[in-house]
Amino acid sequence: MRELDLRAIEDILDGATTLGTGGGGDPARGLAMVQAQLEAGRRFIMVDPDELDDDVLACSPYFTGSTAPVPPEREARFAALPRVTEPEPYLAMRALEKGLGEQIAATVSIEYGGMNTAAALAVAARAGIPVLDADAAGRAVPDLQFSTYYVYGQRIDPIGLATRFGETMVLEGVPDDFRAEDIVRAVAVASGGMVATADHPTRGRDLKNGAVIKGALSYAEKVGRAKREAIAAGQDPIAATLAAGGGYLVFEGLVAQDPSWEDRGGFLFGEMNITGTGEFLGSNYLIWYKNENIISWRDGVVDITVPDLICVLEKGTGRPINNPRARKGMEVDVLAFPAPREWRTPRGLEILVPRFFGFDCDWQPVEKKFQGR
Amino acid sequence: MRELALQELEDILVGCAIFGTGGGGSLERGLQTVRQDAAAGKTVRLATLSDLADATLVVSPYYAGSVSPLSPEQIKAYEHLPRIPDEPPLVAARALAAYLQAPIGAVLATELGGGNTATALSTAAHLGVPVLDADPAGRAVPELIHSTLYLGGISITPLAVANQFGDVAVIQKVANDGRAEALVRAMAVVSQNHVGVADHPAPARDLRGKVVEGAISQAERVGAALRRARAEGTDPVAAVCRAGGGYRLFTGVVSEAWWKDEAGFTVGEIGVRGTGADTGSNYRLRFKNEHMVSWRDGAIDVTVPDLICLLDARTGEPVLNPAAREGQEVAIIGFPAPAAWRTQKGLAIFGPGYVGVNRPYTPIEEGRESA
C-alpha cells in the first residue's frame, strides 16, 4: 500500500498518456478530475492486487466515447439539461453498486490514458477506496472488449453507466463484450458522445490471478518520472522514455498536414502523415487510428500494428500527441513499445489484431522487426 | 376484480384499436397474442384501482422502437446473437421488480391500442397479476410524455429496457422524460429497433386521480358493441359511436393517402371525399402515428387531445396508419378526450399547439349533438 502525492499522480498520468497510443481521453480533463479530489482533501491510495482479499470486488470506472471535439449544434441539444459536479465515473460506480447490491472495494484503470487512468484514481479517492497498481490493457484501446479481463475470461457486466447530466443506469445480461460495446456506445452517442462506465466487477482472487496487468501503474509512473527527470536534467525526454519503457524509436519527422478525421458511430477515425527528417529524411510515415493508433506504414509498407503500441511524442518536450490534435509542421517522434504479454496470448491475438480493423495483415512482434536495427 | 374470457379480451383490443386513433400498434398481432396466451391456459384479471392494496406495485410494460426496416448489414450483425424465449416487456418487468426488490402487483397499460394494450394484458397474464381497468392516456399517443402519469408527477424511473438477446438495462435516473425516451431509443437502435420497456413503477395509492380509470372497460363496451352490431347486421359505426359517447364526423371514400417516416414517427395525411349526407364536402386527417387534426372543407374540425378515429364504413373496423387506401369507404368518428387532457397542463403538451395549430382548443362536443 502506498499513498500517492501529486507528483506521483502526475508521473503516472504522464506515463499513461505517453503509452496511451494517442487515445485514452483528454489528459487536461483527467488532471482536473484528480486535482478536484486533492482540493477536497481526499487521499490517493494505491495497493498491489496481491494485497486484496479474495472476496472483495473491484471495478473499472472510466469514460466511453469519441475523443472528437463536440460540434456546437450537437451540444445545443443538451443545453437545457443539468450538469453533475461529481466525477461521472464515480456516479457510474455507485449505479453499479446499486445494481449489484454490494460495495466496490477498489478501482482498476481500464486502459492507459490521460483521462481514463485519471478516472480510476479520482473515483477511488472520491469513494475512499484504493486504486490497484494494475491496468486492464497496458495501452489504450478503442472498443470495450479489448481488455485483459476479456483475455482472462472475466464477465464485463453488470455495467454501471452515468451521463454528464446525472443520469444513471445498469446494464446486464449481455451475451458478450461485443454486445456490451454496441449498447454502451449507443448510450454514449445519445448522450452527446461520452458516457461514464463502471464495468468488470471482479473478485480479488481473479485480480491476483491474471484478470489485469499487475504493476502497470508503477510502470507508467516509471516512464513518466524518467521523462520528467530527463527534462529537469536538460536531457532528451524521448530517449529517457524509450529507456524506461523498453521501446523503439521508429520514425521522426514533421506532421505533413492537419490530420483528417471523422467522428463516426461514437469513434474518432483518422490518419496522421509524417514527413521524415534526420536519419528518416526522404521517408514518410502514416498512422491510422480508431480513437487510438492501430497501424502504421513506413513508405507504404506496414510497420507497427496492434497490439503493439504506436506512440507519437512531440520532439524536444516529449509531450504525447492525443488524436486528433496533431497540427501541420509539428516536430514529432514515433515510438513503439511491445504489447504486454496478455495481448500476445492466443485469446488476446484473437481480437486485438489488424484484421479486426479491416487490415489484411498479421501482427509481427515489434522487437523482431527491430532486431539488429 | 373479474377474470376476462377470450371474447372479452378481444372486445377490449378492438375497442382499444378504435381509441388508438390510427396508432397504438397492430390489432392483428395483439389479437394473436391474447389468443396464444388463452390457448396456453393463461388468464387475465381486470382490477379497479380500488381493488388494489395501497402498497401494490404497479408498472407499465410496452414495446418501443421504430418500425423502419433493417438493412441486410444490420440483420447480419444480429445473426450470431442468442435469442431468449420470453417477451422483452415481460423480461423488463421482471428486471424492474428485481431492481426494486418488490414483487409487481398489477400492470397498467401504457395507452389504449390494439398492440400496446395487448402487451399489458399478456405481461399481466405471464406475471400472474391483474391488469388495471385504467390507462394513462385514454387513447393512443405519439410520445412518452403524453401521459397522465407525467402530468401527475409520477416518475418514469426506475425503468427497465430489455431486448430479445437477453440484454437488460435498468435506468435508475434521468434528467427528464425526453431523455428517458432518448436512452430507450439508443437501446432500440442496437436491438433491431425492438425493445420491451417497463416504466412508471408506483404504489397503487400514488396512482389515484392520475390515471384514466375505467378506460379498459370502456374499450370493452365499444368493442362488444361493434361485434354485436356486426352479428345483428346493424350499422357498426353508429353502434361504436353510441357505446363510446362519440360523434360521427364524416362519411366518404378515401381520395388521397400518403405517409413518410419522419424521425421515427409515421407522418402523413388522408383525404376523404364525402358520400351520402356528406356528398359535396371533403375531409382531411393529419397523423403523427395517431390522428392529430382534421379539416372539413378546409376548416379545422377536430384537434388533439380529442380522439379522431378512422373506421371502415362497412365493417366498423379501425383503419390503422398508414393502411388507408384510395377508394376505401370510411367513416370518421370522434370522442371527447379524458378530462386530464383538457386541463391547462394537459393542453400545454398535447393540445392543438403540439401539431402547430395556432388556435385555442375547442372541445369536440361544442356545436354537435351526440350520437
Interface residues (C-beta under 8 A of the other chain):
Chain A: L81 P82 A95 K98 G99 T163 F165 G166 E167 T168 M169 V170 L171 E172 G173 V174 P175 R179 D182 I183 R185 A186 V187 V189 A190 S191
Chain B: L81 P82 Y99 A162 F165 G166 D167 V168 A169 V170 I171 Q172 K173 V174 A175 N176 R179 A182 L183 R185 A186 M187 V189 V190
